[in-house]
Amino acid sequence: MVKRIGTTQRKSRHKLSQHYRQRGKISLSQFFKELESGDKVGLKINPNVQDGRFHTRFHGLTGTVTGKKGFCYEVAIKDGNKQKTLYVHPIHLKKQL
């Protein structure tokens, strides 16, 4: 077997890049946003914040908020046929209508 070189952020240059207008300081309203259980959220990594980040393979998926643990939210997603649970900081979540 060949040992995998690198980390989970390997080959993610475009996923973890932002538009030039979104770069800089993060907004506090996004950092402290409140979500309710049952809300649909989109998973989008904010590269400015490393806390509460999920694996890049789940970037762009939609999930449902099922609870809260500390500052992070518990998000249930479907990965193929499996149901998975992620603990994500609210800055990486975008509420869907």
Residue frames as qw, qx, qy, qz and C-alpha x, y, z in Angstrom:
[[0.000, 0.888, 0.461, 0.000, 0.00, 0.00, 0.00],
 [0.375, 0.406, -0.020, 0.833, 1.10, 3.52, -0.71],
 [0.247, -0.525, -0.510, 0.634, 0.89, 6.02, 2.12],
 [0.160, 0.851, 0.401, 0.299, -1.33, 9.01, 1.42],
 [0.440, -0.048, -0.142, 0.885, 0.61, 12.25, 1.56],
 [0.091, -0.367, -0.152, -0.913, -0.98, 15.44, 2.79],
 [0.157, 0.166, 0.655, -0.720, -3.91, 16.52, 4.90],
 [0.300, 0.578, 0.752, -0.104, -7.67, 16.81, 4.44],
 [0.199, 0.845, 0.073, -0.492, -7.19, 20.25, 2.85],
 [0.356, -0.278, 0.677, 0.581, -5.02, 18.79, 0.09],
 [0.126, 0.223, 0.727, 0.637, -6.16, 19.62, -3.48],
 [0.031, -0.750, -0.650, 0.123, -8.78, 22.08, -2.26],
 [0.278, -0.128, 0.063, 0.950, -7.41, 25.36, -3.59],
 [0.177, -0.284, -0.431, -0.838, -10.60, 26.32, -5.39],
 [0.487, -0.570, -0.652, -0.110, -13.03, 25.03, -2.76],
 [0.516, -0.607, -0.344, 0.497, -11.32, 27.03, -0.02],
 [0.273, 0.043, 0.133, 0.952, -10.93, 30.26, -1.99],
 [0.104, 0.717, 0.536, -0.434, -13.23, 33.26, -1.69],
 [0.351, 0.786, 0.308, 0.405, -14.36, 35.98, -4.05],
 [0.438, 0.210, -0.228, 0.844, -12.18, 39.05, -3.62],
 [0.285, -0.548, -0.057, -0.784, -15.11, 41.04, -2.19],
 [0.811, -0.494, -0.231, -0.212, -15.67, 38.51, 0.62],
 [0.726, 0.095, -0.417, 0.538, -12.05, 38.49, 1.82],
 [0.011, 0.529, -0.292, 0.797, -10.94, 40.24, 4.97],
 [0.217, -0.132, 0.687, -0.680, -12.63, 40.49, 8.34],
 [0.197, -0.342, -0.900, -0.184, -15.51, 38.14, 9.04],
 [0.361, -0.474, -0.095, -0.798, -18.86, 39.58, 10.01],
 [0.124, -0.147, 0.796, -0.574, -19.91, 38.98, 13.61],
 [0.702, 0.107, 0.166, -0.684, -23.55, 38.42, 12.64],
 [0.799, 0.273, -0.491, -0.213, -22.51, 35.37, 10.60],
 [0.300, 0.331, -0.807, 0.388, -20.21, 34.16, 13.37],
 [0.169, 0.020, 0.737, -0.654, -22.94, 34.27, 16.04],
 [0.527, -0.049, -0.382, -0.758, -25.99, 33.39, 13.91],
 [0.472, -0.043, 0.746, -0.469, -28.73, 31.35, 15.58],
 [0.445, 0.062, -0.723, -0.525, -30.39, 28.40, 13.86],
 [0.720, -0.161, 0.341, -0.583, -33.39, 26.34, 14.91],
 [0.393, -0.103, 0.912, 0.050, -33.68, 22.58, 14.94],
 [0.562, 0.524, 0.638, -0.055, -35.18, 21.41, 11.65],
 [0.241, 0.849, -0.148, -0.446, -33.72, 24.25, 9.54],
 [0.864, 0.371, 0.189, 0.283, -32.30, 23.34, 6.14],
 [0.215, -0.864, 0.294, 0.349, -28.74, 24.58, 5.74],
 [0.781, 0.586, -0.167, 0.139, -26.15, 24.58, 2.99],
 [0.766, -0.483, 0.153, 0.396, -22.61, 23.55, 3.88],
 [0.522, 0.774, -0.053, 0.354, -20.08, 26.08, 2.63],
 [0.733, -0.319, -0.178, 0.574, -16.61, 26.33, 4.16],
 [0.035, 0.990, -0.064, 0.119, -15.46, 29.81, 5.15],
 [0.810, 0.238, -0.296, 0.447, -11.65, 29.59, 4.84],
 [0.015, 0.691, -0.306, 0.655, -11.09, 32.45, 7.31],
 [0.614, -0.466, 0.413, -0.484, -12.29, 30.31, 10.24],
 [0.400, 0.287, -0.869, -0.042, -10.72, 26.92, 10.97],
 [0.261, -0.029, 0.795, -0.547, -12.84, 26.05, 14.02],
 [0.588, 0.337, 0.561, -0.474, -15.82, 23.81, 13.41],
 [0.408, 0.505, -0.508, -0.566, -14.84, 23.00, 9.86],
 [0.895, 0.086, 0.393, -0.191, -16.05, 19.80, 8.20],
 [0.585, -0.121, 0.643, 0.479, -14.29, 17.61, 5.65],
 [0.160, 0.433, -0.319, -0.828, -14.09, 19.19, 2.21],
 [0.009, -0.125, -0.917, -0.379, -15.94, 16.26, 0.61],
 [0.007, 0.629, 0.750, -0.205, -19.18, 17.58, 2.17],
 [0.040, -0.401, 0.040, 0.914, -18.71, 21.12, 0.78],
 [0.293, 0.074, -0.482, -0.823, -21.80, 22.15, -1.19],
 [0.274, -0.306, -0.906, -0.097, -24.22, 19.62, 0.34],
 [0.425, -0.449, -0.020, -0.785, -27.49, 20.45, 2.06],
 [0.362, -0.110, -0.873, 0.308, -28.37, 19.14, 5.50],
 [0.474, -0.691, -0.351, -0.417, -30.82, 19.54, 8.37],
 [0.014, -0.478, 0.575, -0.664, -29.98, 21.02, 11.76],
 [0.689, -0.328, -0.633, -0.132, -30.83, 18.45, 14.44],
 [0.645, -0.690, -0.258, 0.202, -29.31, 20.00, 17.56],
 [0.152, 0.883, -0.287, 0.339, -26.54, 22.05, 19.11],
 [0.868, -0.291, -0.186, 0.356, -23.30, 21.11, 20.89],
 [0.473, -0.400, -0.001, 0.785, -21.43, 24.02, 22.41],
 [0.144, 0.583, -0.134, -0.788, -21.03, 26.68, 19.72],
 [0.100, 0.183, -0.800, -0.563, -21.46, 24.19, 16.86],
 [0.739, 0.137, 0.116, -0.650, -24.61, 22.78, 15.32],
 [0.475, -0.055, 0.875, 0.076, -25.34, 19.13, 14.69],
 [0.521, 0.463, -0.257, -0.669, -26.18, 18.72, 11.00],
 [0.703, 0.073, 0.707, -0.010, -27.57, 15.51, 9.50],
 [0.374, 0.565, -0.446, -0.584, -26.65, 14.87, 5.86],
 [0.925, 0.161, 0.329, -0.099, -27.10, 11.99, 3.48],
 [0.003, -0.657, 0.669, 0.346, -23.87, 10.69, 1.93],
 [0.279, 0.106, -0.896, -0.330, -24.96, 8.18, -0.68],
 [0.619, -0.396, -0.597, -0.320, -27.25, 5.79, 1.21],
 [0.543, -0.258, -0.590, 0.539, -25.80, 6.57, 4.64],
 [0.245, -0.914, -0.192, -0.259, -27.05, 9.12, 7.13],
 [0.628, 0.081, -0.332, 0.699, -24.13, 11.08, 8.64],
 [0.327, -0.905, -0.258, 0.080, -23.85, 13.64, 11.42],
 [0.526, 0.384, -0.135, 0.747, -21.50, 16.62, 11.26],
 [0.362, -0.776, -0.312, 0.411, -20.74, 19.17, 13.96],
 [0.450, 0.474, 0.246, 0.716, -20.32, 22.48, 12.17],
 [0.180, -0.391, -0.247, 0.868, -19.66, 26.05, 13.31],
 [0.351, 0.750, 0.498, -0.256, -22.45, 28.42, 12.16],
 [0.066, 0.731, -0.306, -0.606, -20.06, 30.47, 10.00],
 [0.073, -0.210, 0.868, 0.444, -19.83, 27.46, 7.63],
 [0.215, 0.461, 0.859, -0.053, -23.64, 27.14, 7.38],
 [0.158, 0.036, -0.239, -0.957, -25.97, 29.04, 5.06],
 [0.421, 0.310, 0.685, -0.506, -29.68, 28.92, 5.84],
 [0.018, 0.153, 0.766, 0.624, -31.81, 27.69, 2.90],
 [0.425, 0.053, 0.133, -0.894, -35.29, 29.06, 2.32]]
